[in-house]
Amino acid sequence: MHFYQPLGAIAAYKALYELVLKPFFWDKTAHGLSLAVAPPPAAKPPLDQRAKFP
């Protein structure tokens, strides 16, 4: 509790500061997987160009 309560107070003061001075700021956490951009899914060819099996 000796470390938890001061950290909570710091977080509350930071939140109040951002609420008053930067109301539209979104403090997001960057995660490792969110930075990677996935390639778009492969497009299927139209039905008339697909291989026809007997």
mmCIF entry with sequence, helices, sheets and N, C-alpha, C, O atoms, coordinates in Angstrom:
data_MODEL
# 
_entry.id   MODEL 
# 
_entity.id                         1 
_entity.type                       polymer 
_entity.pdbx_number_of_molecules   1 
# 
_entity_poly.entity_id                      1 
_entity_poly.type                           'polypeptide(L)' 
_entity_poly.nstd_linkage                   no 
_entity_poly.nstd_monomer                   no 
_entity_poly.pdbx_seq_one_letter_code       MHFYQPLGAIAAYKALYELVLKPFFWDKTAHGLSLAVAPPPAAKPPLDQRAKFP 
_entity_poly.pdbx_seq_one_letter_code_can   MHFYQPLGAIAAYKALYELVLKPFFWDKTAHGLSLAVAPPPAAKPPLDQRAKFP 
_entity_poly.pdbx_strand_id                 A 
# 
loop_
_entity_poly_seq.entity_id 
_entity_poly_seq.num 
_entity_poly_seq.mon_id 
_entity_poly_seq.hetero 
1 1  MET n 
1 2  HIS n 
1 3  PHE n 
1 4  TYR n 
1 5  GLN n 
1 6  PRO n 
1 7  LEU n 
1 8  GLY n 
1 9  ALA n 
1 10 ILE n 
1 11 ALA n 
1 12 ALA n 
1 13 TYR n 
1 14 LYS n 
1 15 ALA n 
1 16 LEU n 
1 17 TYR n 
1 18 GLU n 
1 19 LEU n 
1 20 VAL n 
1 21 LEU n 
1 22 LYS n 
1 23 PRO n 
1 24 PHE n 
1 25 PHE n 
1 26 TRP n 
1 27 ASP n 
1 28 LYS n 
1 29 THR n 
1 30 ALA n 
1 31 HIS n 
1 32 GLY n 
1 33 LEU n 
1 34 SER n 
1 35 LEU n 
1 36 ALA n 
1 37 VAL n 
1 38 ALA n 
1 39 PRO n 
1 40 PRO n 
1 41 PRO n 
1 42 ALA n 
1 43 ALA n 
1 44 LYS n 
1 45 PRO n 
1 46 PRO n 
1 47 LEU n 
1 48 ASP n 
1 49 GLN n 
1 50 ARG n 
1 51 ALA n 
1 52 LYS n 
1 53 PHE n 
1 54 PRO n 
# 
_struct_asym.id          A 
_struct_asym.entity_id   1 
# 
loop_
_struct_conf.conf_type_id 
_struct_conf.id 
_struct_conf.pdbx_PDB_helix_id 
_struct_conf.beg_label_comp_id 
_struct_conf.beg_label_asym_id 
_struct_conf.beg_label_seq_id 
_struct_conf.pdbx_beg_PDB_ins_code 
_struct_conf.end_label_comp_id 
_struct_conf.end_label_asym_id 
_struct_conf.end_label_seq_id 
_struct_conf.pdbx_end_PDB_ins_code 
_struct_conf.beg_auth_comp_id 
_struct_conf.beg_auth_asym_id 
_struct_conf.beg_auth_seq_id 
_struct_conf.end_auth_comp_id 
_struct_conf.end_auth_asym_id 
_struct_conf.end_auth_seq_id 
_struct_conf.pdbx_PDB_helix_class 
_struct_conf.details 
_struct_conf.pdbx_PDB_helix_length 
HELX_P HELX_P1 AA1 TYR A 4  ? LEU A 21 ? TYR A 4  LEU A 21 1 ? 18 
HELX_P HELX_P2 AA2 LEU A 33 ? LEU A 35 ? LEU A 33 LEU A 35 5 ? 3  
HELX_P HELX_P3 AA3 LEU A 47 ? GLN A 49 ? LEU A 47 GLN A 49 5 ? 3  
# 
_struct_conf_type.id          HELX_P 
_struct_conf_type.criteria    ? 
_struct_conf_type.reference   ? 
# 
loop_
_atom_site.group_PDB 
_atom_site.id 
_atom_site.type_symbol 
_atom_site.label_atom_id 
_atom_site.label_alt_id 
_atom_site.label_comp_id 
_atom_site.label_asym_id 
_atom_site.label_entity_id 
_atom_site.label_seq_id 
_atom_site.pdbx_PDB_ins_code 
_atom_site.Cartn_x 
_atom_site.Cartn_y 
_atom_site.Cartn_z 
_atom_site.occupancy 
_atom_site.B_iso_or_equiv 
_atom_site.pdbx_formal_charge 
_atom_site.auth_seq_id 
_atom_site.auth_comp_id 
_atom_site.auth_asym_id 
_atom_site.auth_atom_id 
_atom_site.pdbx_PDB_model_num 
ATOM 1   N N  . MET A 1 1  ? 0.818   -1.202  0.000   1.00 0.00 ? 1  MET A N  1 
ATOM 2   C CA . MET A 1 1  ? 0.000   0.000   0.000   1.00 0.00 ? 1  MET A CA 1 
ATOM 3   C C  . MET A 1 1  ? 0.862   1.266   0.000   1.00 0.00 ? 1  MET A C  1 
ATOM 4   O O  . MET A 1 1  ? 0.404   2.326   -0.428  1.00 0.00 ? 1  MET A O  1 
ATOM 5   N N  . HIS A 1 2  ? 2.098   1.162   0.474   1.00 0.00 ? 2  HIS A N  1 
ATOM 6   C CA . HIS A 1 2  ? 2.944   2.343   0.548   1.00 0.00 ? 2  HIS A CA 1 
ATOM 7   C C  . HIS A 1 2  ? 3.313   2.859   -0.844  1.00 0.00 ? 2  HIS A C  1 
ATOM 8   O O  . HIS A 1 2  ? 3.573   4.050   -1.013  1.00 0.00 ? 2  HIS A O  1 
ATOM 9   N N  . PHE A 1 3  ? 3.338   1.965   -1.844  1.00 0.00 ? 3  PHE A N  1 
ATOM 10  C CA . PHE A 1 3  ? 3.661   2.386   -3.203  1.00 0.00 ? 3  PHE A CA 1 
ATOM 11  C C  . PHE A 1 3  ? 2.407   2.559   -4.057  1.00 0.00 ? 3  PHE A C  1 
ATOM 12  O O  . PHE A 1 3  ? 2.386   3.367   -4.986  1.00 0.00 ? 3  PHE A O  1 
ATOM 13  N N  . TYR A 1 4  ? 1.370   1.798   -3.737  1.00 0.00 ? 4  TYR A N  1 
ATOM 14  C CA . TYR A 1 4  ? 0.159   1.798   -4.546  1.00 0.00 ? 4  TYR A CA 1 
ATOM 15  C C  . TYR A 1 4  ? -0.591  3.126   -4.454  1.00 0.00 ? 4  TYR A C  1 
ATOM 16  O O  . TYR A 1 4  ? -1.021  3.664   -5.474  1.00 0.00 ? 4  TYR A O  1 
ATOM 17  N N  . GLN A 1 5  ? -0.749  3.646   -3.273  1.00 0.00 ? 5  GLN A N  1 
ATOM 18  C CA . GLN A 1 5  ? -1.526  4.878   -3.098  1.00 0.00 ? 5  GLN A CA 1 
ATOM 19  C C  . GLN A 1 5  ? -0.855  6.086   -3.757  1.00 0.00 ? 5  GLN A C  1 
ATOM 20  O O  . GLN A 1 5  ? -1.558  6.849   -4.419  1.00 0.00 ? 5  GLN A O  1 
ATOM 21  N N  . PRO A 1 6  ? 0.463   6.312   -3.621  1.00 0.00 ? 6  PRO A N  1 
ATOM 22  C CA . PRO A 1 6  ? 1.078   7.442   -4.329  1.00 0.00 ? 6  PRO A CA 1 
ATOM 23  C C  . PRO A 1 6  ? 0.994   7.313   -5.852  1.00 0.00 ? 6  PRO A C  1 
ATOM 24  O O  . PRO A 1 6  ? 0.824   8.310   -6.554  1.00 0.00 ? 6  PRO A O  1 
ATOM 25  N N  . LEU A 1 7  ? 1.113   6.084   -6.359  1.00 0.00 ? 7  LEU A N  1 
ATOM 26  C CA . LEU A 1 7  ? 0.990   5.907   -7.805  1.00 0.00 ? 7  LEU A CA 1 
ATOM 27  C C  . LEU A 1 7  ? -0.433  6.216   -8.280  1.00 0.00 ? 7  LEU A C  1 
ATOM 28  O O  . LEU A 1 7  ? -0.617  6.790   -9.353  1.00 0.00 ? 7  LEU A O  1 
ATOM 29  N N  . GLY A 1 8  ? -1.423  5.842   -7.496  1.00 0.00 ? 8  GLY A N  1 
ATOM 30  C CA . GLY A 1 8  ? -2.805  6.178   -7.832  1.00 0.00 ? 8  GLY A CA 1 
ATOM 31  C C  . GLY A 1 8  ? -3.042  7.673   -7.803  1.00 0.00 ? 8  GLY A C  1 
ATOM 32  O O  . GLY A 1 8  ? -3.779  8.205   -8.634  1.00 0.00 ? 8  GLY A O  1 
ATOM 33  N N  . ALA A 1 9  ? -2.420  8.360   -6.845  1.00 0.00 ? 9  ALA A N  1 
ATOM 34  C CA . ALA A 1 9  ? -2.562  9.820   -6.770  1.00 0.00 ? 9  ALA A CA 1 
ATOM 35  C C  . ALA A 1 9  ? -1.908  10.488  -7.972  1.00 0.00 ? 9  ALA A C  1 
ATOM 36  O O  . ALA A 1 9  ? -2.452  11.440  -8.533  1.00 0.00 ? 9  ALA A O  1 
ATOM 37  N N  . ILE A 1 10 ? -0.741  9.990   -8.366  1.00 0.00 ? 10 ILE A N  1 
ATOM 38  C CA . ILE A 1 10 ? -0.064  10.545  -9.545  1.00 0.00 ? 10 ILE A CA 1 
ATOM 39  C C  . ILE A 1 10 ? -0.923  10.340  -10.791 1.00 0.00 ? 10 ILE A C  1 
ATOM 40  O O  . ILE A 1 10 ? -1.052  11.248  -11.611 1.00 0.00 ? 10 ILE A O  1 
ATOM 41  N N  . ALA A 1 11 ? -1.507  9.155   -10.934 1.00 0.00 ? 11 ALA A N  1 
ATOM 42  C CA . ALA A 1 11 ? -2.371  8.879   -12.089 1.00 0.00 ? 11 ALA A CA 1 
ATOM 43  C C  . ALA A 1 11 ? -3.611  9.774   -12.078 1.00 0.00 ? 11 ALA A C  1 
ATOM 44  O O  . ALA A 1 11 ? -4.057  10.228  -13.132 1.00 0.00 ? 11 ALA A O  1 
ATOM 45  N N  . ALA A 1 12 ? -4.167  10.027  -10.898 1.00 0.00 ? 12 ALA A N  1 
ATOM 46  C CA . ALA A 1 12 ? -5.344  10.895  -10.807 1.00 0.00 ? 12 ALA A CA 1 
ATOM 47  C C  . ALA A 1 12 ? -4.999  12.337  -11.161 1.00 0.00 ? 12 ALA A C  1 
ATOM 48  O O  . ALA A 1 12 ? -5.763  13.007  -11.855 1.00 0.00 ? 12 ALA A O  1 
ATOM 49  N N  . TYR A 1 13 ? -3.849  12.815  -10.686 1.00 0.00 ? 13 TYR A N  1 
ATOM 50  C CA . TYR A 1 13 ? -3.425  14.180  -11.040 1.00 0.00 ? 13 TYR A CA 1 
ATOM 51  C C  . TYR A 1 13 ? -3.139  14.294  -12.537 1.00 0.00 ? 13 TYR A C  1 
ATOM 52  O O  . TYR A 1 13 ? -3.470  15.307  -13.153 1.00 0.00 ? 13 TYR A O  1 
ATOM 53  N N  . LYS A 1 14 ? -2.534  13.275  -13.120 1.00 0.00 ? 14 LYS A N  1 
ATOM 54  C CA . LYS A 1 14 ? -2.265  13.286  -14.567 1.00 0.00 ? 14 LYS A CA 1 
ATOM 55  C C  . LYS A 1 14 ? -3.581  13.308  -15.350 1.00 0.00 ? 14 LYS A C  1 
ATOM 56  O O  . LYS A 1 14 ? -3.715  14.040  -16.331 1.00 0.00 ? 14 LYS A O  1 
ATOM 57  N N  . ALA A 1 15 ? -4.545  12.501  -14.911 1.00 0.00 ? 15 ALA A N  1 
ATOM 58  C CA . ALA A 1 15 ? -5.845  12.463  -15.584 1.00 0.00 ? 15 ALA A CA 1 
ATOM 59  C C  . ALA A 1 15 ? -6.565  13.802  -15.472 1.00 0.00 ? 15 ALA A C  1 
ATOM 60  O O  . ALA A 1 15 ? -7.164  14.263  -16.444 1.00 0.00 ? 15 ALA A O  1 
ATOM 61  N N  . LEU A 1 16 ? -6.515  14.421  -14.315 1.00 0.00 ? 16 LEU A N  1 
ATOM 62  C CA . LEU A 1 16 ? -7.144  15.730  -14.134 1.00 0.00 ? 16 LEU A CA 1 
ATOM 63  C C  . LEU A 1 16 ? -6.462  16.791  -14.989 1.00 0.00 ? 16 LEU A C  1 
ATOM 64  O O  . LEU A 1 16 ? -7.131  17.633  -15.587 1.00 0.00 ? 16 LEU A O  1 
ATOM 65  N N  . TYR A 1 17 ? -5.130  16.752  -15.048 1.00 0.00 ? 17 TYR A N  1 
ATOM 66  C CA . TYR A 1 17 ? -4.369  17.685  -15.883 1.00 0.00 ? 17 TYR A CA 1 
ATOM 67  C C  . TYR A 1 17 ? -4.770  17.545  -17.348 1.00 0.00 ? 17 TYR A C  1 
ATOM 68  O O  . TYR A 1 17 ? -5.025  18.542  -18.024 1.00 0.00 ? 17 TYR A O  1 
ATOM 69  N N  . GLU A 1 18 ? -4.826  16.293  -17.840 1.00 0.00 ? 18 GLU A N  1 
ATOM 70  C CA . GLU A 1 18 ? -5.188  16.076  -19.243 1.00 0.00 ? 18 GLU A CA 1 
ATOM 71  C C  . GLU A 1 18 ? -6.647  16.416  -19.505 1.00 0.00 ? 18 GLU A C  1 
ATOM 72  O O  . GLU A 1 18 ? -6.977  16.881  -20.596 1.00 0.00 ? 18 GLU A O  1 
ATOM 73  N N  . LEU A 1 19 ? -7.511  16.202  -18.554 1.00 0.00 ? 19 LEU A N  1 
ATOM 74  C CA . LEU A 1 19 ? -8.921  16.531  -18.732 1.00 0.00 ? 19 LEU A CA 1 
ATOM 75  C C  . LEU A 1 19 ? -9.120  18.038  -18.883 1.00 0.00 ? 19 LEU A C  1 
ATOM 76  O O  . LEU A 1 19 ? -9.943  18.482  -19.683 1.00 0.00 ? 19 LEU A O  1 
ATOM 77  N N  . VAL A 1 20 ? -8.367  18.819  -18.113 1.00 0.00 ? 20 VAL A N  1 
ATOM 78  C CA . VAL A 1 20 ? -8.538  20.266  -18.130 1.00 0.00 ? 20 VAL A CA 1 
ATOM 79  C C  . VAL A 1 20 ? -7.778  20.903  -19.296 1.00 0.00 ? 20 VAL A C  1 
ATOM 80  O O  . VAL A 1 20 ? -8.332  21.740  -20.008 1.00 0.00 ? 20 VAL A O  1 
ATOM 81  N N  . LEU A 1 21 ? -6.519  20.516  -19.497 1.00 0.00 ? 21 LEU A N  1 
ATOM 82  C CA . LEU A 1 21 ? -5.684  21.208  -20.478 1.00 0.00 ? 21 LEU A CA 1 
ATOM 83  C C  . LEU A 1 21 ? -5.663  20.559  -21.859 1.00 0.00 ? 21 LEU A C  1 
ATOM 84  O O  . LEU A 1 21 ? -5.437  21.250  -22.852 1.00 0.00 ? 21 LEU A O  1 
ATOM 85  N N  . LYS A 1 22 ? -5.891  19.255  -21.945 1.00 0.00 ? 22 LYS A N  1 
ATOM 86  C CA . LYS A 1 22 ? -5.890  18.564  -23.235 1.00 0.00 ? 22 LYS A CA 1 
ATOM 87  C C  . LYS A 1 22 ? -7.109  17.640  -23.320 1.00 0.00 ? 22 LYS A C  1 
ATOM 88  O O  . LYS A 1 22 ? -6.957  16.419  -23.269 1.00 0.00 ? 22 LYS A O  1 
ATOM 89  N N  . PRO A 1 23 ? -8.311  18.203  -23.447 1.00 0.00 ? 23 PRO A N  1 
ATOM 90  C CA . PRO A 1 23 ? -9.513  17.361  -23.355 1.00 0.00 ? 23 PRO A CA 1 
ATOM 91  C C  . PRO A 1 23 ? -9.672  16.354  -24.497 1.00 0.00 ? 23 PRO A C  1 
ATOM 92  O O  . PRO A 1 23 ? -10.377 15.360  -24.327 1.00 0.00 ? 23 PRO A O  1 
ATOM 93  N N  . PHE A 1 24 ? -9.045  16.575  -25.648 1.00 0.00 ? 24 PHE A N  1 
ATOM 94  C CA . PHE A 1 24 ? -9.216  15.661  -26.776 1.00 0.00 ? 24 PHE A CA 1 
ATOM 95  C C  . PHE A 1 24 ? -7.975  14.816  -27.026 1.00 0.00 ? 24 PHE A C  1 
ATOM 96  O O  . PHE A 1 24 ? -7.855  14.196  -28.083 1.00 0.00 ? 24 PHE A O  1 
ATOM 97  N N  . PHE A 1 25 ? -7.045  14.781  -26.065 1.00 0.00 ? 25 PHE A N  1 
ATOM 98  C CA . PHE A 1 25 ? -5.830  13.982  -26.190 1.00 0.00 ? 25 PHE A CA 1 
ATOM 99  C C  . PHE A 1 25 ? -6.122  12.566  -25.716 1.00 0.00 ? 25 PHE A C  1 
ATOM 100 O O  . PHE A 1 25 ? -6.703  12.364  -24.650 1.00 0.00 ? 25 PHE A O  1 
ATOM 101 N N  . TRP A 1 26 ? -5.709  11.581  -26.527 1.00 0.00 ? 26 TRP A N  1 
ATOM 102 C CA . TRP A 1 26 ? -5.913  10.184  -26.174 1.00 0.00 ? 26 TRP A CA 1 
ATOM 103 C C  . TRP A 1 26 ? -4.545  9.562   -25.964 1.00 0.00 ? 26 TRP A C  1 
ATOM 104 O O  . TRP A 1 26 ? -3.805  9.355   -26.925 1.00 0.00 ? 26 TRP A O  1 
ATOM 105 N N  . ASP A 1 27 ? -4.201  9.264   -24.730 1.00 0.00 ? 27 ASP A N  1 
ATOM 106 C CA . ASP A 1 27 ? -2.900  8.710   -24.368 1.00 0.00 ? 27 ASP A CA 1 
ATOM 107 C C  . ASP A 1 27 ? -2.947  7.199   -24.558 1.00 0.00 ? 27 ASP A C  1 
ATOM 108 O O  . ASP A 1 27 ? -3.247  6.454   -23.626 1.00 0.00 ? 27 ASP A O  1 
ATOM 109 N N  . LYS A 1 28 ? -2.645  6.754   -25.783 1.00 0.00 ? 28 LYS A N  1 
ATOM 110 C CA . LYS A 1 28 ? -2.734  5.340   -26.108 1.00 0.00 ? 28 LYS A CA 1 
ATOM 111 C C  . LYS A 1 28 ? -1.413  4.638   -25.827 1.00 0.00 ? 28 LYS A C  1 
ATOM 112 O O  . LYS A 1 28 ? -0.345  5.245   -25.907 1.00 0.00 ? 28 LYS A O  1 
ATOM 113 N N  . THR A 1 29 ? -1.494  3.387   -25.505 1.00 0.00 ? 29 THR A N  1 
ATOM 114 C CA . THR A 1 29 ? -0.319  2.551   -25.319 1.00 0.00 ? 29 THR A CA 1 
ATOM 115 C C  . THR A 1 29 ? -0.013  1.852   -26.636 1.00 0.00 ? 29 THR A C  1 
ATOM 116 O O  . THR A 1 29 ? -0.889  1.220   -27.226 1.00 0.00 ? 29 THR A O  1 
ATOM 117 N N  . ALA A 1 30 ? 1.228   1.966   -27.096 1.00 0.00 ? 30 ALA A N  1 
ATOM 118 C CA . ALA A 1 30 ? 1.637   1.286   -28.322 1.00 0.00 ? 30 ALA A CA 1 
ATOM 119 C C  . ALA A 1 30 ? 2.023   -0.147  -27.984 1.00 0.00 ? 30 ALA A C  1 
ATOM 120 O O  . ALA A 1 30 ? 2.900   -0.379  -27.151 1.00 0.00 ? 30 ALA A O  1 
ATOM 121 N N  . HIS A 1 31 ? 1.377   -1.096  -28.621 1.00 0.00 ? 31 HIS A N  1 
ATOM 122 C CA . HIS A 1 31 ? 1.679   -2.508  -28.412 1.00 0.00 ? 31 HIS A CA 1 
ATOM 123 C C  . HIS A 1 31 ? 2.447   -3.027  -29.614 1.00 0.00 ? 31 HIS A C  1 
ATOM 124 O O  . HIS A 1 31 ? 2.305   -2.493  -30.714 1.00 0.00 ? 31 HIS A O  1 
ATOM 125 N N  . GLY A 1 32 ? 3.246   -4.040  -29.427 1.00 0.00 ? 32 GLY A N  1 
ATOM 126 C CA . GLY A 1 32 ? 4.091   -4.571  -30.482 1.00 0.00 ? 32 GLY A CA 1 
ATOM 127 C C  . GLY A 1 32 ? 3.332   -5.040  -31.698 1.00 0.00 ? 32 GLY A C  1 
ATOM 128 O O  . GLY A 1 32 ? 3.751   -4.764  -32.822 1.00 0.00 ? 32 GLY A O  1 
ATOM 129 N N  . LEU A 1 33 ? 2.229   -5.740  -31.513 1.00 0.00 ? 33 LEU A N  1 
ATOM 130 C CA . LEU A 1 33 ? 1.498   -6.282  -32.652 1.00 0.00 ? 33 LEU A CA 1 
ATOM 131 C C  . LEU A 1 33 ? 0.650   -5.237  -33.354 1.00 0.00 ? 33 LEU A C  1 
ATOM 132 O O  . LEU A 1 33 ? 0.316   -5.412  -34.526 1.00 0.00 ? 33 LEU A O  1 
ATOM 133 N N  . SER A 1 34 ? 0.294   -4.160  -32.677 1.00 0.00 ? 34 SER A N  1 
ATOM 134 C CA . SER A 1 34 ? -0.556  -3.160  -33.295 1.00 0.00 ? 34 SER A CA 1 
ATOM 135 C C  . SER A 1 34 ? 0.210   -2.312  -34.310 1.00 0.00 ? 34 SER A C  1 
ATOM 136 O O  . SER A 1 34 ? -0.405  -1.645  -35.142 1.00 0.00 ? 34 SER A O  1 
ATOM 137 N N  . LEU A 1 35 ? 1.542   -2.329  -34.252 1.00 0.00 ? 35 LEU A N  1 
ATOM 138 C CA . LEU A 1 35 ? 2.336   -1.542  -35.185 1.00 0.00 ? 35 LEU A CA 1 
ATOM 139 C C  . LEU A 1 35 ? 2.492   -2.247  -36.532 1.00 0.00 ? 35 LEU A C  1 
ATOM 140 O O  . LEU A 1 35 ? 2.739   -1.596  -37.547 1.00 0.00 ? 35 LEU A O  1 
ATOM 141 N N  . ALA A 1 36 ? 2.353   -3.552  -36.546 1.00 0.00 ? 36 ALA A N  1 
ATOM 142 C CA . ALA A 1 36 ? 2.478   -4.306  -37.792 1.00 0.00 ? 36 ALA A CA 1 
ATOM 143 C C  . ALA A 1 36 ? 1.208   -4.144  -38.625 1.00 0.00 ? 36 ALA A C  1 
ATOM 144 O O  . ALA A 1 36 ? 0.096   -4.254  -38.108 1.00 0.00 ? 36 ALA A O  1 
ATOM 145 N N  . VAL A 1 37 ? 1.384   -3.888  -39.894 1.00 0.00 ? 37 VAL A N  1 
ATOM 146 C CA . VAL A 1 37 ? 0.248   -3.721  -40.794 1.00 0.00 ? 37 VAL A CA 1 
ATOM 147 C C  . VAL A 1 37 ? 0.051   -5.026  -41.544 1.00 0.00 ? 37 VAL A C  1 
ATOM 148 O O  . VAL A 1 37 ? 0.959   -5.506  -42.223 1.00 0.00 ? 37 VAL A O  1 
ATOM 149 N N  . ALA A 1 38 ? -1.121  -5.589  -41.419 1.00 0.00 ? 38 ALA A N  1 
ATOM 150 C CA . ALA A 1 38 ? -1.425  -6.843  -42.100 1.00 0.00 ? 38 ALA A CA 1 
ATOM 151 C C  . ALA A 1 38 ? -1.688  -6.568  -43.578 1.00 0.00 ? 38 ALA A C  1 
ATOM 152 O O  . ALA A 1 38 ? -2.334  -5.577  -43.918 1.00 0.00 ? 38 ALA A O  1 
ATOM 153 N N  . PRO A 1 39 ? -1.196  -7.434  -44.455 1.00 0.00 ? 39 PRO A N  1 
ATOM 154 C CA . PRO A 1 39 ? -1.469  -7.242  -45.887 1.00 0.00 ? 39 PRO A CA 1 
ATOM 155 C C  . PRO A 1 39 ? -2.946  -7.468  -46.176 1.00 0.00 ? 39 PRO A C  1 
ATOM 156 O O  . PRO A 1 39 ? -3.600  -8.236  -45.470 1.00 0.00 ? 39 PRO A O  1 
ATOM 157 N N  . PRO A 1 40 ? -3.474  -6.823  -47.186 1.00 0.00 ? 40 PRO A N  1 
ATOM 158 C CA . PRO A 1 40 ? -4.896  -7.021  -47.508 1.00 0.00 ? 40 PRO A CA 1 
ATOM 159 C C  . PRO A 1 40 ? -5.130  -8.452  -47.976 1.00 0.00 ? 40 PRO A C  1 
ATOM 160 O O  . PRO A 1 40 ? -4.234  -9.070  -48.550 1.00 0.00 ? 40 PRO A O  1 
ATOM 161 N N  . PRO A 1 41 ? -6.318  -8.981  -47.737 1.00 0.00 ? 41 PRO A N  1 
ATOM 162 C CA . PRO A 1 41 ? -6.596  -10.354 -48.176 1.00 0.00 ? 41 PRO A CA 1 
ATOM 163 C C  . PRO A 1 41 ? -6.564  -10.451 -49.692 1.00 0.00 ? 41 PRO A C  1 
ATOM 164 O O  . PRO A 1 41 ? -6.918  -9.503  -50.392 1.00 0.00 ? 41 PRO A O  1 
ATOM 165 N N  . ALA A 1 42 ? -6.134  -11.610 -50.196 1.00 0.00 ? 42 ALA A N  1 
ATOM 166 C CA . ALA A 1 42 ? -6.048  -11.815 -51.640 1.00 0.00 ? 42 ALA A CA 1 
ATOM 167 C C  . ALA A 1 42 ? -7.448  -11.812 -52.246 1.00 0.00 ? 42 ALA A C  1 
ATOM 168 O O  . ALA A 1 42 ? -8.365  -12.450 -51.729 1.00 0.00 ? 42 ALA A O  1 
ATOM 169 N N  . ALA A 1 43 ? -7.593  -11.094 -53.334 1.00 0.00 ? 43 ALA A N  1 
ATOM 170 C CA . ALA A 1 43 ? -8.892  -11.006 -53.999 1.00 0.00 ? 43 ALA A CA 1 
ATOM 171 C C  . ALA A 1 43 ? -9.114  -12.262 -54.841 1.00 0.00 ? 43 ALA A C  1 
ATOM 172 O O  . ALA A 1 43 ? -8.196  -12.750 -55.500 1.00 0.00 ? 43 ALA A O  1 
ATOM 173 N N  . LYS A 1 44 ? -10.320 -12.768 -54.811 1.00 0.00 ? 44 LYS A N  1 
ATOM 174 C CA . LYS A 1 44 ? -10.666 -13.938 -55.622 1.00 0.00 ? 44 LYS A CA 1 
ATOM 175 C C  . LYS A 1 44 ? -10.983 -13.473 -57.045 1.00 0.00 ? 44 LYS A C  1 
ATOM 176 O O  . LYS A 1 44 ? -11.599 -12.424 -57.236 1.00 0.00 ? 44 LYS A O  1 
ATOM 177 N N  . PRO A 1 45 ? -10.570 -14.242 -58.025 1.00 0.00 ? 45 PRO A N  1 
ATOM 178 C CA . PRO A 1 45 ? -10.913 -13.862 -59.402 1.00 0.00 ? 45 PRO A CA 1 
ATOM 179 C C  . PRO A 1 45 ? -12.417 -14.005 -59.634 1.00 0.00 ? 45 PRO A C  1 
ATOM 180 O O  . PRO A 1 45 ? -13.081 -14.759 -58.922 1.00 0.00 ? 45 PRO A O  1 
ATOM 181 N N  . PRO A 1 46 ? -12.953 -13.299 -60.610 1.00 0.00 ? 46 PRO A N  1 
ATOM 182 C CA . PRO A 1 46 ? -14.398 -13.421 -60.905 1.00 0.00 ? 46 PRO A CA 1 
ATOM 183 C C  . PRO A 1 46 ? -14.748 -14.860 -61.271 1.00 0.00 ? 46 PRO A C  1 
ATOM 184 O O  . PRO A 1 46 ? -13.886 -15.639 -61.678 1.00 0.00 ? 46 PRO A O  1 
ATOM 185 N N  . LEU A 1 47 ? -16.024 -15.199 -61.121 1.00 0.00 ? 47 LEU A N  1 
ATOM 186 C CA . LEU A 1 47 ? -16.485 -16.567 -61.362 1.00 0.00 ? 47 LEU A CA 1 
ATOM 187 C C  . LEU A 1 47 ? -16.201 -17.038 -62.785 1.00 0.00 ? 47 LEU A C  1 
ATOM 188 O O  . LEU A 1 47 ? -15.900 -18.213 -62.994 1.00 0.00 ? 47 LEU A O  1 
ATOM 189 N N  . ASP A 1 48 ? -16.291 -16.147 -63.761 1.00 0.00 ? 48 ASP A N  1 
ATOM 190 C CA . ASP A 1 48 ? -16.092 -16.581 -65.147 1.00 0.00 ? 48 ASP A CA 1 
ATOM 191 C C  . ASP A 1 48 ? -14.612 -16.832 -65.461 1.00 0.00 ? 48 ASP A C  1 
ATOM 192 O O  . ASP A 1 48 ? -14.316 -17.435 -66.493 1.00 0.00 ? 48 ASP A O  1 
ATOM 193 N N  . GLN A 1 49 ? -13.681 -16.400 -64.625 1.00 0.00 ? 49 GLN A N  1 
ATOM 194 C CA . GLN A 1 49 ? -12.252 -16.616 -64.883 1.00 0.00 ? 49 GLN A CA 1 
ATOM 195 C C  . GLN A 1 49 ? -11.671 -17.737 -64.013 1.00 0.00 ? 49 GLN A C  1 
ATOM 196 O O  . GLN A 1 49 ? -10.483 -18.043 -64.110 1.00 0.00 ? 49 GLN A O  1 
ATOM 197 N N  . ARG A 1 50 ? -12.490 -18.338 -63.181 1.00 0.00 ? 50 ARG A N  1 
ATOM 198 C CA . ARG A 1 50 ? -11.996 -19.437 -62.350 1.00 0.00 ? 50 ARG A CA 1 
ATOM 199 C C  . ARG A 1 50 ? -11.873 -20.705 -63.186 1.00 0.00 ? 50 ARG A C  1 
ATOM 200 O O  . ARG A 1 50 ? -12.539 -20.869 -64.208 1.00 0.00 ? 50 ARG A O  1 
ATOM 201 N N  . ALA A 1 51 ? -11.005 -21.593 -62.724 1.00 0.00 ? 51 ALA A N  1 
ATOM 202 C CA . ALA A 1 51 ? -10.826 -22.844 -63.446 1.00 0.00 ? 51 ALA A CA 1 
ATOM 203 C C  . ALA A 1 51 ? -12.118 -23.662 -63.386 1.00 0.00 ? 51 ALA A C  1 
ATOM 204 O O  . ALA A 1 51 ? -12.778 -23.739 -62.350 1.00 0.00 ? 51 ALA A O  1 
ATOM 205 N N  . LYS A 1 52 ? -12.456 -24.266 -64.519 1.00 0.00 ? 52 LYS A N  1 
ATOM 206 C CA . LYS A 1 52 ? -13.679 -25.074 -64.591 1.00 0.00 ? 52 LYS A CA 1 
ATOM 207 C C  . LYS A 1 52 ? -13.274 -26.540 -64.592 1.00 0.00 ? 52 LYS A C  1 
ATOM 208 O O  . LYS A 1 52 ? -12.458 -26.981 -65.402 1.00 0.00 ? 52 LYS A O  1 
ATOM 209 N N  . PHE A 1 53 ? -13.865 -27.281 -63.665 1.00 0.00 ? 53 PHE A N  1 
ATOM 210 C CA . PHE A 1 53 ? -13.568 -28.697 -63.586 1.00 0.00 ? 53 PHE A CA 1 
ATOM 211 C C  . PHE A 1 53 ? -14.766 -29.479 -64.121 1.00 0.00 ? 53 PHE A C  1 
ATOM 212 O O  . PHE A 1 53 ? -15.919 -29.127 -63.873 1.00 0.00 ? 53 PHE A O  1 
ATOM 213 N N  . PRO A 1 54 ? -14.462 -30.554 -64.864 1.00 0.00 ? 54 PRO A N  1 
ATOM 214 C CA . PRO A 1 54 ? -15.579 -31.340 -65.417 1.00 0.00 ? 54 PRO A CA 1 
ATOM 215 C C  . PRO A 1 54 ? -16.322 -32.131 -64.388 1.00 0.00 ? 54 PRO A C  1 
ATOM 216 O O  . PRO A 1 54 ? -17.279 -32.831 -64.720 1.00 0.00 ? 54 PRO A O  1 
# 
